[in-house]
Amino acid sequence: MTHIQSVPKQALPYWPAPFFTIWVGQALAMMTSELVQFALIWWLTESFNSATVVGIATMTALLPRALLSPFLGALADRWSRRTVLLASYGVIILSLLCLGYVFQANVASLGIIYLIILARACGKSFQMPAMLASTALMVPEKHLARVAGLNQMLQGLVLVAAPPLGAMLVHAMPLHAIITVDIIGTFLAIIVLLLVSIPNPPRVASANVPLAGWRSLWEDVCAGVRYIWHWRGASEMLSISTSINFLSSPAFMLTSILVTRRFSGAEREFGLIGAAVGIGMICGGMALSVWGGFRRPMQTSLLGIIGMASAILVTGLAPASAFWLAVGGMFVGGFMMPICMAPIQALVQKAVDPTMQGRVLALFDSISTAISPLSLVIAGPVFDHLGPQVWYVGAGVLAMLIGLIGFTTSRVLNLGAPQATV
């Protein structure tokens, strides 16, 4: 058994220019991707008016990330991370071309759409472990928490701009034309990646073969699991994260059904809800970037969980005539997302050996999000038969209890540098 210690980082050269060049390219791709997401979800909502249909589509988009991330993280630790990102964008463009064709040819069906959504999601699944692990090598350690906050701000900015812009585009052009906008954005992101060098960690012996066997890949994934298992407090933190994702995923992913069923709204109201979440994320990311959080990162994260739970509860309790109260609740929920998630991401990037970061980050993401598809499958019939507010109220109360329990668990509160043996 070998004791694993964090590898000290070498002094980095001037980093802002290459890092933020890639960051801007990804921001553009995220924006155009969110436009297609908005238009596609609204098309499904208008065409079927079923939370189950929308839930299955969202679940299909989440499955590759939940199931494949551990293996993709291991591959990100072996392969050139720029190559991984380029390949992922290639898969996304191919899936977008197919999606555009089925709408232009008027042959769209649920089965075909679900299949294309799955392919597109497989491509996107490569990006998170590769980019997050690369960030830890491109950005000085003292700036990682602030960069994590900026990433949350970026997601918020995309959520602010995409819903109203998406609503406008839905009225102005057919869906296949909106898909073309995303193809252009993805091509531009590829061009940016070709212009900038992304560092890779020192390769381990098994990484010398470009495509190692499945047994070796499985051993890499198991090493990541053992690393997390021996990290004091990590399993408890993952249990909390998984529970919160189960409760909150439908609350943020099925808002189109909340808008139509509870508030009798249309795409304008759907856009306002999405923009409220995005504005909240921007404000929360800005607040975290300035503040930096508590000395113990998990205190910051648990505060975010309690705040997000309160927001979901308020949204569920809002009367049908109080749409703006729900908008306010979604704003607070968005504000608390960076407070909840960014400290954990920065903690892992600081504490984990760079040669293990792709695997560990991917496993954290996979374990905590694997429950989301199941929650969407369960929430769909609940939304359809009992009404969306039932889920919002129940999820808000339970999530608040989980956050409060976390504050009483010392292993969670003191989660810091890993003390792992593998």
N, C-alpha and C positions, 0 to 999 in steps of 0.2 A: 504494500500500500504506500503510495507516494503522497507526501504532504504537499498540497497545492497552495501557493502563495501568489499574491498579486505581483505581476511583473512591473517594475517601475518603468514609467514612460521616458523615452528619450526626449531631449529638447526638440520642440517642433519648429520647423521653419515658419515663415510668414504664412499664416493659415487662413485668414478671412477671405482672400480673393478666391482660391480654389473651392473652399467649402461653400461659400455663399453663391458662387456660380452654379454649382450643382443644386443648391437649395432653391434658387430661383427657378431653375428648369423643372424641378419636381413640383414647385408651387403651381406653375402653369399647367402641368399635366394633371395635378390634383383638381384644379379649377374646372378644366374641361371634362374630367371624369365625373365630377359632381353634377355638372349640367346634364349629362346623359343619365346619371342615376336619378335625378329629380324627374326628368321627363319620362323615364321608363316606369318609375313607381307611380307617377300620376296617371300614366296610360293604363296600368294594371288596375288602379283604384277606380278610374272612370269606367273601364270596360267590364269589371267584375264586381266591384263594390263589396269585396270580401277580404276580411282580415286574414283568413286562412290562405288565400291566393298570394297576398302581399307578403305574408309571413314565410311561406314556402320559398318565394323568390329571394327574400332576404336571407333565409337559412341557407339556400343554395350558394349565395355569395360568401357566406361565412365558413362553409364546410372545408374548403381547401386550406384556409388559414388555420383552422383548428386541427385538422388531421395531418397536414403536410409540414407545418412549420418546424417541428423538431428535426426532420430530415433535411429541410431546406437550410436550417441554421447550421447543421453539421457541414453541408456542402458549402455554405458561405465561408466557413472557416478553412476550407480546403482550396476553393477555386478563387480566381480573380474576382473581386467583388464588383468591379466595373463590368466584367463579362456577365455576371449573374444579373445585374440590373439591365443590361442591354437585351439579354435573352428574355427577361420578363416583359419588357416593353414590346418586343417582337410578338410574343404570344398575345398581348393585349390588342395590338393593331390587327392581327389576323381575326380575332374574335369580333372586333368592332366592324371589320369589313363584312363578316357574315351577318352580324346583327343589322347593319344598314341594308344589306341585300334583302333580307326577309321582310323588312318593312316597306322598302321601295317596290318589291314585287308583290306586296300584299299577300304574303303566304305565312304571316306570323301566327303561331299557335303557342299555347302555354308550354307544351313539351319542348318545342324548338327554342323558345326564349329561355327556359330553365337551363337547357343544355349549353347555350351560348354564355349565359351568366356564369355557369360553372367554369367554362374554359377561361373566361376573362378573369375570374377570381383566382384561378390557378396561376395565371401570370402575375397578378398583383401580390400573391403570397410570397414570392421571392424577394420583394422589395424591402419589407420591414426588417428582417434579420440582417440583410446585407448592408442597408443604409445605416441602421443604428450601430452595428458593429464597426462600420467605417468611421462614423462620427467620433467614436471613442479614440481613434487613431489620428484623426485630422484636427480635433479641437483640444486645446489644453484642458487638463482636468479641472482647473479652477473655473472654467467657463461652461462646463457640461450642464450644470443645473439651469443656467440661463438659456443655453441653447435648447434644452428640453422645454423650457417655458416658451421660447420663440416658436418651437414646433407646434405647441398647443395653440399659440396665437395664430399661426398659419392655418391650422385646421379651422379655427374659429372664423378667420377672414374668409376662407373658402365657403364656409357654411352661411356667412352673412351675404356674400355676393351671389352665390349660386342659386338660392331659391327664387329671389325676385327676377334675376336674369333668366333662370330656367322657365319661370312662369311666362315671361315676355316672349321667349323663344318658342314655347309651346303654342302660343297664339299666332306667332309670325311665320313659322315654317314647319314642315312635316318632320316627323321623328328621325327619318333617315338623314335629313340635312343637319340636325343637331348632332347626330353621331359623327358626321364628317368633321365637325368642329373639334371633337375629341381626338379624332385621328390626327388632325393637324397639330394639336397640342402635344400629343405623344411623340410625333416625329421631332418636334422642336426639343423635347426633353432628351431624345436620343442624340441629337446633334450636340447638345451641351455636354453629355457624358463623354462623347468622343474627343472633346476639347480639353478635358481635365483629367489628371491622373489621380486615382484613388489608391491609397496605400493598403497593403495587406500585411497581416501579422506574420512572424516567422513561421514557416510551415513545419509541421511535425512530420515524422518519417512516413506515416501512412498517406500523407497528402502529396507525396512526390509523384504518385500516379494520378493523372488528371481525373480519371473516373474510377475510384476504388470500388472494390466489390461490395455487395450488399452486406456481407458479414462485417467488413471493416466499418462501413457506414453505421450499421446498427451498434457496433461497439462505441463509436463516437457519440451516438445519441445516449447510450447507457452511461457513458462517462459524464455527460451533462446532467443526467438524472441524479447520479450519485453526488455530483458536485452540489446540486440544490438540496438533496436529502440531508447532507451533512452540514448545511449552512443553518446555523441556529436561528429559528424563527421563520425561515422561509416557507415551510410547509403550512404553518398557521396563517401566514400572510396570503398564501395562494388559496387557502380555504375561504378566507374572507373575500378575496378578489373574485373567486368563482361564484360565490353566493350573490355578491353584488351584481355581477354581470347577468346572472340568471334573472334577477328581479328587475334590473334597469334596462336591459336590452329592448324588450318590447315597448317600454315607455318612450324610448327615443327613436325606435325604428318603425313603429306603427302609428306615427303621428298623423299620417294621411287619413287613417280610419277614425282617430280621435276627432279630427276636424270635420269629417263628413257626418259621423254618427252623433257625436255629442253637441257640436256647435253648428251643424247644418251649413258648413262652409264649403268653399271651392278652392281652386288652385291659389287664389290670392291669400286666403287664410293659411293654407298649407305652407306657402312661401314665408308668411310672417312668422309662423312657429319655427321654421327652420332658421330664419334670419335671427330670431331671438336667441336660439341656442348658440349660433355663431358669434353674435355680439357678446354674449356672456363668456364664451371661450376666449375671445380676444381680451376682454377685461380681466378675466382670471389669469390668463397667461402673462399679461402686463403686470398684474399685481404680484404674481409669483416671481417674475424676473427681477422686480425691484426689491421685494421683501426677502426672497431666498428661502423662506420657510423656517420652521423651528429647527433647533439644533439636531433633534432626532427626526429624520425624514418621515417615519411612520406616524408621528403625531400630526404632521401636516396632512398626510394622506387620509388618516381617519377623520380629521376635521372636514376634509372634502367629502367623504362618504356621508357624514351626518348632514352636511349642507345639501348635498344632492338628494338625499332621502327626503328631506323637508320639502324641497322643490317639487319632487314627484307627488308627494302627498297633497300639497296645495293645488297642483294641477288636477288631481283626481277629485278634489272637493269643490272645484270651481263649478258654479251653476251653469246651465246651458246658456243663460243670458250674460254670463261674465267671461266672454272669450278673452278679454284683455288680462284677466287674472291668470288664465292659463298661459298666456304669452309671458307674463311676468314670472310665473313658475318655471317655464322653460328657460328663461334668461338666467335665473339663479342656478338651475341645473347645469347649464353650459358654463357658468362662471366657476362652479365647483369641480368640473371635470379636470382642468389642469392642476388644481390644488390636490386632487385625488391621485392622478396618474403620474405627473411629471416627476415628483420626488422619488418614486420607486424606480423609474427609468434611469434617472441620474445616479441613484444609489448603486444599481447593478453595473452601470458603465464605469463607475469609480472603483468598485470593489473586486470585479471579476477579472481573472487573468485574460489578457487580450486574445490568446489562442483559444479561449473557451467562450468568448462573448457571443459569437453567432449562435452557438448551441443553447447557451443559458438564456439569452434574450428570447430566442424562438420558443424554448420550452415554457418560459414564463407566459409568453403571449398565448401559446397553444393551450396550456392547462387552464388559464383564466378565461379564455374565450370559447373553449370547446363546449361549454354548457349553453352558450347563446342559441345555437340552432334548436336544441331541445326546448328552451324556454319559448322560442317563437312558435314552435309546433303546438305547445300547450296554450300559449296566450291567444293564438288565432281563434280557436273555438270559444274561449272566454270572451274575447272582444265581440265575436259574432252573436253569442247567445245571452250573455249577461251584461254586456256593455263595457266599453273601455275603462270607465271610471272605477269599476270593481278592481281591475288589475292595478291601476295607479294608486289607489288608497292602500290596498294590501301590500304592494311592493314598497311604498313609502314607509309604512309602519315597520315592516320586517327589516328593511335596510337600515333604518335608524337604530333598531335594537342591535344589529350586527356591529355597527360602528361603535356604539357605546360599550359593547362587550370587548371589542378590540382594545379600548383604552384600559381595560382591566387586565390585559394579558401582557406580562412583562417581556416574554419572548418576542412578541410582535413589536412592542414599543422600542425595544433595544436592537432591532434588526439593523445590522451594519456590515462591517467587513466580514467576508466568509471565513469560517474556520472549518475547512473541509478536508476530508481524507478520501481519496479515491484510489 
